[in-house]
Amino acid sequence: MELPDHYAVLGIASSAAHEEIKQAYHALSRKIHPDKQSAPDAASASNRPGASGVEFYQLSVAWEVLGDRARRRAYDRQLSARHSRARGVVQDEVDLDDMAFDPHMGVYTFPCRCSGSHSISEDDLDQGRDIAPCKDCSLKIRVLYDVVDDGDGDGSGSDEAHGHQADRVVGLPYRPGDQPVHESYAGHITVRTWTPPGAAPGSGQAKLFYWYFPAIAPKVGDPPLLLWIQGGPGSSSMIGLFTEMGPLELTDDGEFFRRNVTWANEYDLLVVDQPAGTGFSSVTPQANLTLDDLYPLARQLPDNVQQAWRAAYPGSTSQYTQIRSPMTAEFVAAQARDAARSLEMPAENWPARTQPFLGKLAASLSARGSKLGRQPGMRSFLVPRRRPDQRLVEEGRAPMDALVIADIDEAADPFLVNAGYGPARPARTVWEKTGLSSDEAGDFVDGYATNMRAVGKDMWAFLQAFFGQRPQLRTRDFYLLSESYGGKYVPGIAAYIGQQNDKLAAGARSDSDALIRLRGVLIGNSLVHPALQVLAHGGIGFAWGLLDADQADTVDLLAFKAASHALDGELEMANEVRLMLFDFYRNATGGINWYDIRQRNHQYKRLYLDRGLNQPAVRRALHSEDIPYGKDWGVYFHLTRDIMRTTAPLFPYLLERGLRVELVQGQFDFRDGVAGNTLWINGVQWAGRQQFAEADRQQWWLGKDIAGFVRAGGNLTHCVILNAGHMAPGDQPEACQDMVDRFVGA
């Protein structure tokens, strides 16, 4: 029986997305439905449908097949096989069971009569291709095999011949001549439902997207599972997958090709877009945000500047920079003047809450001979008070009191949140130490996460569902890896996993959740302690020659203001001042890339990812036809208050649990680099602190080349990667591969 062309019936391409198919069906059904046609006369009436009835019947069948994802995949295989058979005469037919299979390459081979070999890949078979050419001559064979339906689409169906699951990735457009990754799986997992105001019960949904790559060439039978999440907040993990350490890269033309150095060679790699709303993940209904929501300070601009800004938003980066510059100059000047006035006061009049920051600022200004550094009282302030103001602590007005650090007051506990201030101070949970309320009611707003506890909840739900689909992975050693805002995500997720594991072990949970074998966390160029790390920017900008002394003074003053706002609990304003600091840096340096100063004024280009991942064939292969790849600003907006909170107090909790913790920075990252991270790392208090503090910094060599420096003690490792920026795995892939091998095998 001739295979009907359902795509031709609907008038669409075979690469059409599910939504295009649905729209074409509805449009045609309204046009050719028999009820819309003129009534036939009695002479032509019969039990068989008329012309319009035949058309509508064909349309209905096409929709039944193409509208169901599982049936469409089976149909596409049949269609592709028909095209293969039409390409020419084959010399022989061979059963698939008689062919040799290479599991690492995902390729079947069979000897050719010319002494060469015929070959066909698993991806070819998945897409219905059955012709295996010889690579050395013109002979072809037809491969005989059975196509088994993938199941009902719930992730549990399988192809009995090859062990495929319904979420298997098939049909990615590879660059000609490139060998596809033989096995990967992708899809969505719903982690939450709720009822939006005025909507149907349970219609609100939060889904996380995953892409899972079983190890390509594992060295052990059950390789560790690495989970990678990107930073942001709101940056897709597809960035790391395609530009840093995944097995695939993407050309500007949207074609996939293999990466030579990838963490997926020896380890199972799971890449997740999170929080919900990031990349291919989604929050439904999506937030409807305005410019004023995202940039509240825009309301303070003159009307004509506001109008120009709104006209440009959400335009190009250059437009954004041009419009934001007037606000930057005006705002920076006002904040710097205010900070300078604080420095002009006698030291005894400085507020206790700002003393740690003023001490750091004083030292920085004095070191470079700044005019501000010679203000009255500045030198005498270099010996600050031993404790923050007790009254502020008791009144709950010191949410960031962890900012008192060792190199300001060596006699004080570097993280006073862990030591306590005395018997009058109430005990705080691990989350309250980061500035969160014990009330969890506000963890999600309109379906979006608002803090790291919420992020941990969603990831726990995701992992339980993912491991439920693949129970064989539950026994694997499991590691969390990330960078940038991962300094917030990873400790938040790891702490939540630890708490839930404890409840399960104590029998305090009666649900079906299971323990997660988390063994360690690795974070590159992390933002962990924003109000402390921001203090490093003026000094490193001056040391690198990017800022002169006066410009570095302005950066330091803005850093002081950002930290002061954070101490006052004005977290949105603290973040806005910090962003203004980066705007000032951009204007002062001519746009030097703050993620990697070696790039000069050249920024990272990501639009090719948007184009490539939104190709209909790609979204269909990734089982994300209904959810496009993009950036939902609702993710960033709902985490605005979280940005200036610290997650530093979570690290003692993780270290005391025995987790391996590795903190890594690329040498040339201005934004979240070595100096700022060192400020908080050296203050972490846990049982292994003395061992870490007394450990020598070691040189790290790869062959004849020095790759960086490592300091390790207890279960904490601090690593600096030479000749790398913020995205170190992409800059130094071999070094980062060695780093991960050492971390996992430690």
C-alpha positions in Angstrom: 0.0 0.0 0.0 1.3 3.4 -1.0 2.3 5.5 2.0 0.2 8.7 2.0 2.0 12.1 2.2 0.3 13.6 5.3 2.6 16.7 5.1 1.4 17.4 1.6 -2.2 17.1 2.7 -1.7 19.7 5.3 0.5 21.8 3.0 3.4 22.0 5.4 7.1 21.0 5.5 8.2 17.8 7.1 10.2 19.9 9.6 7.2 21.8 10.8 6.7 22.3 14.5 3.8 20.8 16.4 2.1 24.2 16.6 2.4 24.8 12.8 0.7 21.4 12.2 -2.1 22.3 14.5 -2.7 25.7 12.9 -2.6 24.2 9.4 -5.2 21.5 10.4 -7.6 24.0 12.0 -7.3 26.4 9.0 -8.0 23.7 6.5 -10.8 22.0 8.5 -12.7 25.2 8.6 -12.3 25.6 4.9 -13.1 22.1 3.6 -15.4 20.7 6.3 -18.4 19.0 4.6 -20.8 21.2 6.6 -19.2 24.2 4.9 -19.8 22.9 1.4 -22.9 23.1 -0.8 -25.4 20.3 -0.2 -25.1 17.6 -3.0 -28.1 16.9 -5.2 -30.0 13.7 -4.9 -28.4 12.2 -8.1 -24.9 12.4 -6.7 -25.7 11.3 -3.2 -24.3 7.9 -2.1 -22.9 6.2 0.8 -19.4 7.2 -0.3 -18.1 10.6 0.6 -18.0 13.3 -2.1 -14.9 15.2 -3.1 -15.0 17.4 -0.1 -15.6 14.5 2.2 -12.6 12.7 0.8 -10.4 15.7 1.4 -11.7 16.1 4.9 -11.1 12.4 5.6 -7.5 12.7 4.3 -7.1 15.8 6.5 -8.4 14.0 9.6 -6.1 11.1 9.1 -3.1 13.4 8.6 -3.9 15.2 11.8 -4.4 11.9 13.7 -0.9 10.8 12.7 1.1 14.1 12.7 -0.8 15.5 15.7 0.4 12.6 17.9 4.1 12.8 18.6 4.8 9.1 18.9 2.8 8.3 15.7 4.5 11.1 13.9 8.0 9.7 14.8 7.0 6.3 13.5 5.5 7.8 10.3 8.7 9.9 9.7 10.7 6.7 9.9 8.5 5.0 7.3 8.7 8.1 5.1 12.5 8.3 5.3 12.8 4.6 4.5 10.6 5.1 1.4 12.9 7.9 0.3 16.0 5.7 0.9 14.6 2.9 -1.2 13.9 5.4 -4.0 17.5 6.5 -4.2 18.7 3.5 -6.2 19.2 -0.3 -6.5 20.9 -2.1 -3.6 23.1 -5.2 -4.1 22.1 -7.2 -1.0 19.9 -7.2 2.1 21.4 -7.9 5.6 19.7 -8.5 8.9 20.7 -5.9 11.5 21.5 -8.8 13.9 24.2 -10.0 11.5 26.0 -6.6 11.7 28.8 -5.7 14.1 27.9 -2.8 16.5 30.3 -0.3 18.0 28.6 1.1 21.2 31.0 4.0 21.5 30.4 5.3 18.0 26.8 4.1 17.7 27.6 2.6 14.3 26.7 -0.8 12.7 29.2 -2.3 10.1 29.1 -5.2 7.7 32.0 -6.5 5.4 31.7 -5.5 1.8 32.8 -7.8 -1.1 35.4 -5.2 -2.0 37.1 -5.8 1.4 35.8 -2.5 2.7 32.8 -2.2 4.9 29.2 -1.0 4.9 28.2 1.3 7.8 25.0 2.8 9.1 24.5 4.8 12.4 21.9 4.4 15.1 20.6 7.9 14.2 20.1 6.7 10.6 18.1 3.7 11.7 16.1 5.9 14.1 15.1 8.2 11.2 14.0 5.3 9.0 17.1 5.1 6.8 18.0 1.5 5.9 20.6 1.9 3.1 24.2 1.3 4.2 26.8 2.3 1.6 30.3 1.1 1.4 32.9 3.7 2.2 35.4 2.2 -0.3 33.2 1.4 -3.3 29.7 2.1 -4.8 28.0 -1.0 -3.5 25.0 -0.6 -1.1 23.1 -2.9 1.1 19.6 -2.7 2.7 19.5 -3.2 6.4 16.5 -5.3 7.6 15.2 -4.3 11.1 11.9 -3.9 12.9 10.7 -0.4 14.0 9.1 -0.5 17.4 7.0 2.4 18.5 8.5 4.6 21.2 5.5 4.3 23.6 3.0 6.8 24.8 5.4 9.7 25.3 5.7 9.6 29.1 9.3 8.7 29.1 8.8 5.1 29.9 8.4 3.6 26.4 11.3 2.0 24.6 12.6 0.7 21.3 13.0 -3.0 22.1 15.7 -3.3 19.4 18.0 -0.6 20.7 16.8 0.3 24.2 15.6 3.7 23.1 13.3 5.8 25.4 10.6 8.2 24.2 12.9 11.1 25.2 15.8 10.0 23.0 17.2 12.8 20.8 16.9 11.9 17.2 17.2 14.0 14.0 19.6 16.8 14.9 21.0 18.5 11.8 24.7 17.7 11.9 27.4 19.3 9.8 28.1 17.1 6.7 30.8 14.5 7.5 30.4 14.8 11.3 29.6 11.8 13.4 26.5 12.3 15.6 26.5 11.7 19.3 25.2 8.2 19.4 22.9 8.5 22.4 21.3 11.4 24.3 17.9 12.2 25.9 16.0 15.4 26.3 12.6 16.7 27.5 10.7 18.4 30.2 9.8 17.5 33.8 7.0 19.3 35.6 8.2 20.3 39.1 5.3 22.4 40.3 1.7 23.2 39.6 -0.5 25.9 41.1 -3.6 27.9 40.4 -3.0 31.4 39.0 -5.6 34.1 40.0 -8.8 33.7 38.0 -7.5 30.6 36.2 -8.5 27.0 36.1 -7.3 24.9 39.1 -3.7 23.6 38.5 -3.3 25.4 35.2 -0.1 27.1 36.4 3.0 24.9 35.6 6.7 25.1 36.1 8.8 22.8 33.9 12.5 22.2 33.8 14.3 21.1 30.6 17.0 18.5 30.6 19.5 17.1 28.2 21.2 13.9 29.3 24.3 12.4 27.7 25.3 8.9 28.9 29.1 8.6 29.0 30.5 8.2 25.5 33.7 6.3 26.5 33.4 5.5 30.2 36.4 4.0 32.0 34.3 2.4 34.6 31.0 0.4 34.5 28.9 3.0 36.4 30.5 6.4 35.8 29.7 9.3 38.0 26.8 11.6 37.0 27.7 15.3 36.6 24.9 17.9 36.7 25.7 21.2 35.0 23.7 24.3 35.6 24.5 27.8 34.2 24.5 31.1 36.2 22.7 34.3 35.4 20.3 34.5 37.1 18.4 33.4 34.0 21.2 32.1 31.7 20.5 28.9 29.9 22.7 25.9 30.5 22.8 25.4 26.8 25.6 28.1 26.9 27.8 25.8 28.9 26.8 22.8 26.9 27.7 24.3 23.5 30.6 26.7 24.4 32.4 25.1 27.4 32.3 21.4 28.1 29.5 19.5 26.4 29.9 16.9 23.6 28.4 19.2 20.9 29.0 22.6 19.4 26.8 24.6 17.0 27.8 26.5 13.9 26.4 29.9 12.9 24.3 28.1 10.3 22.7 25.9 12.9 24.6 22.7 12.2 25.8 20.5 15.1 29.3 19.0 15.3 31.3 17.1 17.9 33.6 18.7 20.5 36.9 16.9 21.0 37.4 17.6 24.7 34.2 17.0 26.7 33.3 16.0 30.2 30.7 13.6 28.6 33.5 11.3 27.3 34.1 9.6 30.7 31.1 10.8 32.8 27.4 10.9 32.4 26.5 14.5 31.8 23.1 16.0 32.7 22.5 19.6 31.7 19.4 21.3 33.1 17.9 24.7 32.3 16.8 26.2 35.7 15.3 28.0 37.5 11.9 27.5 35.7 11.6 30.0 32.9 15.3 29.7 31.8 16.2 28.6 28.3 13.9 25.7 27.2 12.4 25.6 30.7 9.1 27.4 31.3 6.7 29.0 33.7 3.1 29.1 32.6 1.6 31.7 32.5 4.7 33.7 31.8 5.3 37.0 33.6 4.3 40.1 31.8 7.0 42.6 32.7 7.6 46.2 31.8 10.8 48.2 31.6 10.0 49.8 35.0 9.7 46.4 36.6 13.2 45.4 35.4 14.9 48.8 35.9 13.1 50.7 38.7 15.7 53.5 38.6 14.5 54.4 35.0 11.7 56.3 36.7 14.3 58.8 38.0 15.5 59.7 34.6 14.3 62.9 32.7 11.3 62.3 30.6 13.1 62.5 27.3 15.7 60.0 28.4 13.0 57.6 29.6 11.2 57.9 26.2 14.5 57.1 24.4 15.2 54.2 26.7 11.7 52.7 26.2 12.0 53.1 22.4 15.3 51.1 22.5 14.1 48.4 24.9 14.5 45.5 24.4 16.8 46.6 21.6 20.5 45.8 21.0 23.2 46.0 23.6 24.6 49.1 21.9 21.2 50.9 22.2 20.9 49.8 25.8 24.4 51.1 26.6 23.8 54.5 24.9 20.5 55.0 26.7 21.8 53.8 30.1 24.9 56.0 30.0 23.2 59.3 31.0 21.7 57.6 34.0 25.0 56.0 34.9 26.9 59.3 34.9 24.3 61.1 37.0 23.7 58.2 39.4 27.4 57.3 39.9 28.3 60.9 40.7 25.6 61.1 43.4 26.5 57.8 45.0 30.2 58.6 44.9 29.6 62.0 46.5 27.6 60.4 49.3 30.3 57.8 49.9 33.0 60.4 50.0 31.1 62.5 52.6 31.2 59.4 54.8 34.9 59.2 54.5 35.3 62.9 55.5 33.7 62.2 58.8 35.9 61.5 61.8 36.4 57.7 62.2 34.5 57.6 65.5 31.4 58.9 63.8 31.3 56.2 61.1 28.3 53.9 61.4 29.2 50.5 62.9 27.4 48.7 60.1 29.7 50.1 57.5 33.0 49.9 59.3 34.2 46.6 57.7 33.7 48.1 54.2 35.2 51.4 55.1 38.2 49.5 56.4 38.7 47.7 53.1 38.1 50.9 51.2 40.6 52.8 53.3 43.3 50.2 52.8 42.6 50.1 49.0 42.7 53.9 48.6 45.8 54.3 50.8 47.7 51.6 48.9 47.4 53.5 45.6 48.1 56.9 47.0 44.6 58.2 46.4 43.7 61.7 47.5 40.6 60.3 49.2 42.9 57.9 51.1 44.5 60.9 52.9 41.2 62.0 54.4 41.2 62.8 58.2 40.8 59.7 60.2 41.4 57.4 57.3 44.7 56.0 58.5 43.5 55.6 62.1 40.6 53.5 61.0 42.8 50.6 59.8 42.3 49.1 63.3 38.5 48.7 63.3 36.1 47.6 66.1 36.1 43.9 67.0 32.4 43.3 66.7 29.5 44.8 64.8 27.0 46.9 66.8 25.1 44.5 69.1 22.0 46.7 68.9 21.8 46.2 65.2 22.1 42.5 65.6 19.4 42.2 68.3 17.0 44.4 66.2 17.5 42.2 63.2 19.0 45.0 61.2 22.2 43.3 60.3 21.2 40.6 57.8 24.6 40.7 56.2 26.7 40.5 59.4 28.8 37.7 57.8 30.7 40.5 56.1 33.1 40.9 59.0 36.1 39.1 57.7 39.4 37.8 59.1 41.7 40.2 57.4 39.9 43.2 59.0 39.8 41.8 62.5 41.8 38.6 63.0 40.5 38.2 66.5 36.9 38.0 65.3 35.3 34.9 63.9 35.4 35.6 60.1 31.8 34.4 59.8 30.1 35.6 62.9 26.8 34.1 61.8 28.4 30.7 62.7 29.8 31.7 66.1 26.9 33.8 67.5 27.1 37.0 69.5 26.3 35.6 73.0 23.4 34.0 74.9 21.0 36.8 73.9 21.3 36.0 70.2 18.6 33.6 68.9 19.7 30.6 67.0 19.2 30.8 63.2 18.7 28.1 60.7 21.1 27.6 57.8 18.7 29.5 55.5 18.2 32.4 58.0 22.0 32.8 58.0 21.8 33.8 54.4 19.2 36.5 55.2 16.1 34.5 54.4 13.0 34.4 56.6 12.0 31.1 58.1 8.6 31.7 56.5 8.6 29.8 53.2 5.4 31.2 51.9 7.2 33.7 49.6 9.6 31.3 48.1 7.6 31.4 44.8 5.7 34.3 43.4 3.6 33.9 40.2 5.3 30.6 39.7 8.9 31.9 39.8 11.6 31.2 42.3 12.5 34.1 44.5 15.4 32.7 46.5 17.9 29.8 46.7 15.6 27.7 49.0 13.0 27.7 46.2 15.6 26.8 43.6 16.6 23.9 45.8 13.0 22.7 46.1 12.5 22.7 42.3 15.7 20.8 41.7 14.9 18.2 44.4 11.5 17.6 42.6 13.3 17.4 39.3 15.9 15.0 40.4 13.4 12.7 42.1 11.4 12.5 38.8 14.5 12.1 36.7 15.9 9.3 38.8 12.4 7.8 38.9 12.6 7.4 35.1 16.2 6.1 35.3 16.4 4.2 38.7 19.8 2.7 37.7 21.3 6.2 38.1 20.3 6.5 41.8 23.3 4.5 42.9 25.8 6.6 40.9 28.0 9.2 42.6 26.5 12.5 41.9 28.2 15.9 41.5 26.9 19.5 41.0 28.9 21.8 38.8 28.3 25.4 37.7 29.8 28.9 37.4 29.0 32.5 38.1 25.5 32.7 39.8 26.0 29.0 40.4 27.7 30.4 43.5 24.2 30.9 44.7 22.4 28.0 42.9 24.8 25.2 43.8 25.1 25.7 47.6 21.3 26.4 47.7 20.5 23.1 45.9 23.2 21.2 47.8 21.9 22.4 51.2 18.3 21.6 50.3 19.4 18.1 49.2 21.2 17.6 52.5 18.2 18.6 54.5 15.9 16.3 52.6 18.3 13.4 52.8 18.4 13.9 56.5 14.6 13.8 56.7 14.5 10.6 54.7 17.2 9.0 56.8 15.3 9.9 59.9 12.0 8.6 58.6 10.5 12.1 58.7 9.1 11.8 55.2 6.5 9.4 54.1 6.5 10.1 50.4 8.2 8.1 47.6 11.3 10.3 47.4 14.7 8.6 47.7 18.2 9.6 48.9 20.4 11.5 46.4 24.0 10.5 46.5 25.5 13.9 46.3 29.3 13.7 46.7 30.6 17.1 45.9 30.2 20.6 44.3 32.5 22.5 41.9 31.8 26.1 41.1 33.8 28.3 38.7 34.1 32.1 39.0 31.3 32.2 41.5 29.2 35.0 42.9 28.8 33.9 46.5 29.2 36.9 48.7 28.3 39.9 46.4 28.6 42.7 49.0 32.1 41.5 49.9 33.3 40.5 46.4 32.3 43.9 45.0 35.0 45.5 47.1 37.7 43.9 45.0 36.8 45.6 41.7 38.6 49.0 42.2 41.9 47.4 43.2 42.0 44.8 40.4 40.9 47.3 37.8 43.8 49.6 38.9 46.3 46.7 39.1 45.5 45.5 35.6 45.8 49.1 34.2 42.1 49.3 33.2 41.3 52.1 35.6 43.4 55.1 36.6 43.6 56.0 40.3 40.6 58.4 40.1 38.5 55.9 38.3 39.4 53.2 40.7 38.4 55.5 43.6 35.0 55.9 42.0 34.6 52.2 41.7 35.6 51.7 45.3 33.1 54.3 46.5 30.3 52.6 44.5 31.3 49.3 46.0 31.1 50.8 49.5 27.6 52.1 48.7 26.4 48.8 47.3 27.7 47.0 50.4 26.1 49.7 52.7 22.7 49.3 51.0 23.0 45.5 51.4 23.7 45.9 55.1 20.6 48.1 55.5 18.5 45.4 53.8 18.0 47.5 50.7 18.8 44.6 48.5 17.3 46.0 45.2 19.2 49.3 45.6 22.4 47.4 46.5 22.1 45.5 43.3 21.4 48.6 41.3 24.4 50.4 42.6 26.5 47.3 41.9 25.2 47.3 38.3 26.1 51.0 38.0 29.6 50.1 39.1 29.8 47.8 36.1 28.3 50.5 33.8 30.9 53.0 35.0 33.6 50.4 34.3 32.3 49.8 30.8 32.2 53.5 30.1 35.7 54.1 31.6 37.4 51.3 29.8 35.6 51.5 26.4 33.7 48.4 27.0 36.5 46.0 28.0 34.9 42.5 28.4 34.5 42.2 32.2 34.2 38.4 31.9 37.6 38.1 30.2 39.7 41.2 29.8 41.9 39.5 27.2 38.9 39.9 24.8 39.3 43.7 25.0 36.0 45.3 23.9 34.7 42.2 22.1 31.7 40.6 23.9 30.3 37.0 23.7 27.9 36.5 20.9 25.0 34.1 21.7 22.4 34.9 19.0 23.5 31.9 17.0 22.4 29.7 19.9 18.9 31.3 19.8 18.7 30.7 16.0 20.1 27.2 16.0 18.1 25.9 19.0 14.8 27.3 17.7 15.0 25.5 14.4 11.8 23.4 14.1 13.8 20.2 13.5 16.0 20.9 16.6 13.0 21.7 18.9 11.3 18.5 17.6 14.4 16.4 18.3 14.7 17.8 21.8 10.9 17.2 22.5 10.4 21.0 23.0 8.1 21.8 20.1 5.7 23.7 22.3 8.3 25.6 24.3 10.8 27.8 22.4 14.4 28.5 23.5 14.7 32.0 25.0 15.1 34.3 27.9 12.2 34.9 30.3 13.0 38.1 32.2 10.6 37.0 34.9 13.4 34.7 36.2 15.8 37.7 36.8 13.0 40.0 38.1 11.8 37.6 40.7 15.4 36.9 42.0 16.3 40.6 42.2 16.2 40.7 46.0 18.3 37.5 46.1 21.2 38.8 44.1 22.9 40.7 46.9 22.3 38.0 49.5 25.2 35.8 50.5 25.3 32.0 50.4 28.7 31.9 52.1 27.1 30.6 55.4 25.9 27.5 53.5 29.5 26.4 52.8 30.4 25.4 56.4 27.2 23.4 56.4 28.2 21.6 53.2 31.8 21.1 54.3 30.8 19.7 57.6 28.6 17.1 55.8 31.8 15.8 54.2 31.1 17.1 50.6 34.0 17.8 48.4 34.0 21.5 47.6 36.1 23.0 44.8 36.1 26.7 44.0 37.7 27.7 40.7 38.5 31.0 39.1 39.9 32.0 35.7 42.8 34.4 36.0 41.4 37.2 33.8 37.8 37.5 35.1 37.1 41.0 36.3 33.5 40.3 37.4 33.8 37.3 39.7 37.5 36.6 39.7 40.3 35.5 42.1 40.6 38.6 44.4 36.9 38.9 45.2 36.4 35.2 45.8 39.5 34.9 48.0 38.0 37.5 50.4 35.2 35.2 51.4 36.9 31.8 50.8 39.6 32.5 53.4 37.0 33.3 56.0 35.0 30.0 55.8 34.8 28.3 59.2 34.6 24.5 59.5 36.4 21.6 61.1 39.0 21.5 58.3 39.7 25.3 58.3 43.2 25.0 59.9 44.3 22.3 57.5 43.2 24.5 54.6 44.7 27.7 56.1 48.1 26.0 56.6 48.2 24.3 53.2 50.8 25.5 50.7 49.7 26.8 47.3 50.8 24.2 44.8 51.8 24.6 41.1 49.5 22.7 38.8 51.2 21.3 35.7 49.9 19.7 32.5 52.9 18.2 30.8 55.4 20.9 30.2 52.9 23.8 30.8 51.8 25.2 34.1 48.0 25.2 34.1 47.4 27.1 37.4 47.6 27.0 41.2 45.9 24.8 43.7 45.4 25.1 47.5 43.7 22.2 49.2 43.0 21.3 52.8 40.3 19.3 54.5 37.7 18.8 51.8 38.0 22.3 50.3 40.0 23.1 47.2 40.7 26.6 45.8 42.0 26.5 42.2 43.2 29.3 39.9 43.3 28.6 36.1 45.9 30.5 34.1 45.0 32.2 30.8 41.3 31.8 31.4 38.3 34.1 32.0 34.9 33.7 33.5 34.0 30.7 31.2 37.2 28.8 32.0 36.2 25.4 30.5 35.8 27.0 27.1 39.1 28.9 27.4 41.2 26.0 28.8 39.3 22.8 28.0 42.3 20.4 28.6 43.1 22.0 32.0 39.4 22.0 33.1 39.1 18.3 32.0 42.1 17.5 34.2 40.5 19.5 37.0 37.2 17.6 36.8 39.1 14.3 36.6 41.0 15.1 39.8 37.9 16.4 41.5 35.7 13.4 40.8 38.6 10.9 41.4 39.8 12.6 44.6 
